[in-house]
Amino acid sequence: MRLSNKTILITGATGGYGRAITALAIQEGARVIAAGRSEEKLQALAAQHAKDSLFPLLMEVTDRQAVQQAIASLPPEWADIDGLVNNAGLALGLDPAQRCSLEQWETMVDTNIKGVLYCTHAILPGMVARGRGHIVNIGSMAGTYPYPGGNVYGATKAFVEQFSLNLRADLLGTRVRVTNVEPGLSAETDFSVVRFGGDRQKAAEVYKGTEPLLPPDIAECVVWALSLPEHVNINRIEVMPTCQATGPLAVWRE
């Protein structure tokens, strides 16, 4: 099995990408610390797996003190974390910048940027001290390719991409690896439902007539990166469905 004897902490583990990554990692022999902010969802997830393969961790990634306390509370047999998957994140709204909600912007910054920072800062020193570890950040193609309405969401994912590269620069010589996984159009997650304030019909329209990526596709990318030999670092994985591609630059005409 590809991840035997590895302990992996996954944020946002109760839904979408996180749930799929959790399932595949356990299937491949890992012990998973499943972090989430809903105790009910965490317990439901824990009920689906053996007790020695999953540890539910109640944690709000946007709360620095809560992250520190949650990591410090791990039992000794779960404390040596080999892999951190910074998966928790969200997009809110699709309005142009001049009409956006500042509160939504702040929520995206708090989750997509600060959440990654808080979890990384809490776990990275232990990895360096042990001389092994792997941080996998879930970015987005939106961090590279802008689109109307992507404004702050895309900017937060651009931060994640650059933060990942700069971590690699800092960690040279430590044997701690860093990978940024950048998905394109994806379905069967709550991403678009959250973006459109719970409007499932509007969210479904995003995927009409397409064959998008699915959570197991991204889980396979993450587990593959985690399972490679320790001297191999995958810097970035940019993945889109075949129904999606980059397009020409926009030109406004009167």
N, C-alpha and C positions, 0 to 999 in steps of 0.2 A: 504493500500500500504506500502511496506517495508521501503521506504526511505522518507516518508512524512516529510515535513518541514526541510529537510536537504539540505545544499548547498555543492555541490561537485565540486572541481576543477580537471579537467582531462587534462593532457598534451598529446600531440600527438593525439588530439581528432578527427582529420579529416579523419583518415584512420584506417583500420584494427581493432585491439583490441579497440583502443580509440573510434572509431565511434560506435562500438557495445556496449561498456560500457556506452557511452553517451545515446544511444537510450534506453537501458534497465533501466538505472538510472532514466531517465525522466518518463518512463512508470511506474516506481515504486514510483513516486511522488517527486523525487528530483528536485531541481533547479541546473542546471549544468553550470559551467563556463568552456566553451570549449576553451582550449588554443591550439594554433598552430602557425606556422610561415608563413602560406600562407593566406593572407587576402581573396583571391578569394575562397579558399576551406572553410574558416571559414564562409563566407557569404552564400555559398551554403548550408552548414550544418545548419546555423541559419534559412534559409528559410524553412527547413523541420520541424521546431519546433515552438511552441508558444513563443512569445517574453518574457513572464514572466517565461518560463521554461529553456531558454538557453541564456547565455550571451557570445558572441564571444570575445575572448581575444587574440590579436596578441602578441605573445611572443616567443622569441628565447631562448630555455632553456640553450644553451651553453654560453650565454652572461650574466654574473652576474649582470651587471648594468641594462640590459634590463629586467631581471626577477624582480629585486627590483622595478623598475619603473612601470612595468605592474601590480604587486600586489598592489602597493601604489595607482594606478590610479583607482582601483575598486570603483564603487559607494557604498555609505554606506550600501545600502540594499543588496549588494552582498559581502560585505567585511568580514563577519563572516563565515569563511569556516569551515565546519564540517568534510569534508573529502578531502584528497589530494590523487589522483591516479597518481603516477609517472610512466606514461606509455611510454613516448617518449624514443625511443632507436633504435639502429640499429646494424647490423653486416655488415662488409665489407670484401670481399675476403674469400677464403678458402685455401690459399696457406700455406705450412709449414712455420714456423717462420723464417727460414733462407732465405726465398724468399719474405717475406711480405713487403708491403709498409709501411714505418714509418708514412707517412701522414695518411694512413687508421687507423693505430693503434691510432694515436693522436685523430682522429675524433671520434673513438669509446670511448676513455677515456673521451673526452669532453662531449659527449652526454650521455653515459650510466652511467658515474660516476659524473662528474661535474654538469650535468643537474639535477640529483637527489639531489645533495647537495645544489645547488642554490635554487631550489624550496622548499625543506624541510626547509632550513634555513630562507627563507622569510616568511613561513606560520606557522611553528611550534610554535614560541613564542605566537602568538595569540591564538592558541589552548590551550596551557598551561594556559594562563591568564584566559580563559573562563572555564577551567576545563572540557573540552570535546574535542574530535577530533579523527580522525583515518587517519593514513597514510598507503596507500596501494601501495607497490612497485611492479612493474612488473619485476621480475627476469627471470630466465630461468633454466631448468634442466642442461643447459651447465655450470652453476655455480657450479654444484656438480659432474657431470659426464663428464670427458674430452673426446674429440674426435679429430682426426687429422684435423688440419686446424682451430680448435676452439680457439687456443692460447689466444689472447688478448680479444676477445669477451667473451669467457668463464671466463677469469679472471675478466672482468668488472662485470659480473653477480655474480661471487663469492663475489666481493666487496659488491654488493647490498644486498646479503643474510646476510653477516656479519654485514653490516651497520644497517640492519633492526633489528637484534638481539641486537646489542649494543644500538640502540635507545630505545628498550624495557627496557634495564637495566637503562638507564638514566631517563626514563619517569615513573619509578615505583612510584606510589602514586599520579600521575597527572591525571589519568583517560583518558589519551591519548593512543590510541591503535596503534599498528603497525603490518602489515601483509605483508609477501612476497609471491607473487603468482609466481610459477615457471612452466611455460608451457613447454611441449615437442614439438614434431613435429606438426606444425600448418600450415594451408593453408588459402587461400583467404585473405592474407595480402600482402603488398609489401615487406615483409621481405627478401625473397629469390631474388626477382627482384633487390632490392637495393644491396644485397650481391654480385650479379653477374653483377653489373654495367649496369642494364637495360636489360639484356639478358633474355627475358621471356621464351624462349624455354629451356634454361639451367635451369632456375628456376623451370619450370614445371617438369623437370626430377626428381627433388628431391622428388616429391609426386607421381610419377608414381607407380601404383599398390598398393597404400596405402589408408587408410581412416583416414586422419589426424584430429587433432582438428580444430575447426572453431572459428572465433571471438565470436559468441554468447556463445560458451562453456566457454570461459575465462571470458566473461562479467558476466555470471551467478555465477562464482566463486567469482568475485570481489563484486558483489552486495550482495551475500549471506554473505560474511565476513562483509561488511559494515552494514548489516541489523540486525546482532545479538545484543542481549542485551549489554548494555555498560559495564557490568562486565565480558564479555566474549571476550577474545583475541585469535584469530587464528594466531599463529606465522608463520606457513608456509603452503602453499598449493602446493604440487608437483603433477602435473597432466599431464598424457601422454595419447595418444590414445591407444586403445587396440592392435593396430598393432605395437606398439613400446614397447621395454623393455630394461633394462640394460643387458649387455652381459659379457662374460668372459674377464679377463684381456688379453691384447695382448701379444703375445710372438713372438719375431723375431727369425727365424731359418735360418741358412746359407744354 
